[in-house]
Amino acid sequence: MRLAYEHGGALMAGEALEAQAPHVAAARLDRLEAEAVHILRELAFYERAAIMFSGGKDSAVLLHVAIKAFAPARAPFRLLHIDTGHNYPEVIAYRDARAKETGLTLIVREVEDSIRRGSVRLASATASRNAAQAVTLTEAQQEFEFDALIGGARRDEEKARAKERIFSHRDAFAPGSPRAQRPELWGLYNRHIGVGENMRVFPLSNWTEADIWAYIVRERIELPSLYFTHERDVVRRDGLLFPVTQLTPPQEGEVAERIKVRFRTVGDITCTCPVESFAADAIDVLTETLTAAVSERGATRMDDRANAAAMERRKLEGYF
Amino acid sequence: MDGGAAHGAARSWSGQQIRFMTAGSVDDGKSTLIGRLLLDPHALMRDQAAGLEGDDIDLAALTDGLEAERAQGITIDVAYRYFATPRTSFIIADAPGHEQYTRNMVTAASVSDVAVLVIDAARVENGQLKPQTRRHAAVAGLMGLDLIVVVNKMDLVGWSQERFDEVRTAFGDVAGLLGLKNIAFTPVSAKRGDNIVRRGGADWYDGPTLVEQLESARPRESQADGPLRLPVQVVLRHGGTRYYAGRIESGAVRPGDKVRVGPAAVEASVAQVRIGGVGVARAEAGASVALELAEDRDLAQGGVIADAQVRYTRRFAADLCWLDENAWVRGRRYRLRQGALETQALIEDVRFVRDMSSLAEAPASGLKLNDIARVSIGARDPILADLYDDLPGTGAFVLFDPDTNQTAAAGMIREILP
């Protein structure tokens, strides 16, 4: 893996950084990276911490920063993926390759198994499994007794998430009550938890989508190919592009067309839509992001559009 | 990679980042002001802005996030918002106006470079500020933030320069009491967007707009010229080498520098400075680094790498904001966190609690939620004898309740005691 700062120089001032992409906001990315590294190092406090690693771009950035935070030692984390069973194969292949490269242990737990156990019951075989992830996540947390789960969520994604703490304290049954959260001061984080409790930690809280892409450009972080332009069969429905897959066939009267698209998020196949795009690499995507007119989730996530408060409810249920 | 194609859009985005907090009483129009900041620089994406067309837009709806809040029409927690102007990008820490949630304002202030305080021009009578406004100003002063006072709803008082001056005067009196140094005032109408991003309203006002003032604010972490303070979060071991990893709170460090290690201030020299696993020639305040020392020194998690003049203490006086619903109980021990260190601490004495209506110092025997008090504290282990005004990164501390694990108080060291 290539790291930035291959030449010595003043940091935070940013002037001596290797200047591959002159438009990248070096000082700002340095501040955000330094903050995320600081948060990740705080997690050495825990006995059993895991990074939620889905193979999506935010978790890819999170993993990259975590490796840097503990270099040259090994990051004291395992990787955990809650697999809905509805993921694109490219993303799963990427997930496995990245885990192997870093040498960190990857744990995968399947929503399918929760369904088999009966702890998850779906309305239909092709229903979105996003909400069910919360159940499987809680089961995995208990199975491995994780005391800290580290996520790549950002506050700019959605209104309810804008109020998340960086250290979000969860007890066994009331995962995210907004009133009960502890005040968070000066980066002097309160990491303490009681028996049966755990901490959800979000080191990228202050990053925006544009920051994520700028960092991917600067650090040359590899991503699944779905993030870049490719030809795909889609149907147009409610102003969104729906991918045509075995799980999501065209509805009656709809005609599939083949166009150039990319994904802005890569979640469950049944509820993640691509956008029309010719962006072939991270710089192209950054440019599109900076000029985008529609926010990330609004453009691509059907489950959020279903209800303005959808995210908040899922948070209360333990979803990230 | 060829970055040429990205230049137009990206250049306008690559400025510095300013983090600011907003505070105001419930009816002063703070949510509308934030909505205006988000709307006017075109920070809002299209779906978030849906339903915000026309003259009488509900700007407050943009920021009130949680369902419970929507129902009550109030904000109850700190919310973070993002927008950018061609020069600067901003993070807003939006603190609530309700008196009982002062702890959230303290939280927002602690992560902000500057405070924006919203006052309704129409509601200042006979030169008097509301108690909540005084409380908000007191918190900003306490935490050493520069203050921008936004005098809102100027359209409702006919853009009266007299009224604007009346607010300034009322504030000036309070500011003197609180030791606030840098205060700026801007007359605005958040609802109409005057003097927020674009000028408007008053022909007598030729000062900066709110956004112009924010763009020229100073990031708080620019502590690179101060004495070195590097609290050690974790010791990384690789081969036979130990790297002391942490964030530089103050000062700068280079390979070869002489430093002092731990409370005994043992001298050592820096062999290597690393960021992200790679050696660098220099790193300064704000950077997360890993240092290798040339000598073998007894230094663990919670210790500090500092300059030669560093001093430690076990006793000090501090301003405390009490954040816990459980009141302070005399004799009770708390966990104190300064930098990466946690130790036990005892509040020995409450010197006074500040009365928020009169701003006077009143004698008190207890501390309860939202109290702001001067106390003396004793710690089990030596901590850095750094005053908050000089070294905010290490002059600040928090207290945790060891039984409930709640964050009990935010503290700022004011005086070192023998």
Interface residues (C-beta under 8 A of the other chain):
Chain A: L3 A4 Y5 E6 G8 G9 A10 L11 M12 A13 A16 Q20 A21 P22 H23 V24 A25 A27 R28 D30 R31 E33 A34 E35 V37 H38 R41 E42 A44 I67 K68 A69 F70 A71 P72 A73 R155 D156 K159 A160 A162 K163 H169 P178 R179 Q181 R182 P183 E184 L185 W186 G187 L188 N190 H192 I193 G194 S205 N206 T208 A210 A214 V217 D281 A282 I283 D284 L286 T287 L290 T291 A292 A293 V294 S295 G298 A299 A309 E312
Chain B: M1 D2 G3 A5 A6 H7 A9 A10 R11 W13 S14 G15 Q16 Q17 M45 R46 D47 Q48 T63 G65 L66 E67 A68 I76 D77 V78 A79 Y80 R81 Y82 S89 I91 R103 N104 V106 T107 S110 V111 E221 A224 Q233 V234 L236 R237 H238 Y243 A245 G246 R247 R274 I275 G276 G277 V278 G279 V280 A281 R282 A283 E284 A285 G286 A287 S288 V289 A290 Q301 L323 R335 R337 Q338 G339 P392 G393 A396 F397 V398 F400 N405 Q406 T407 A410
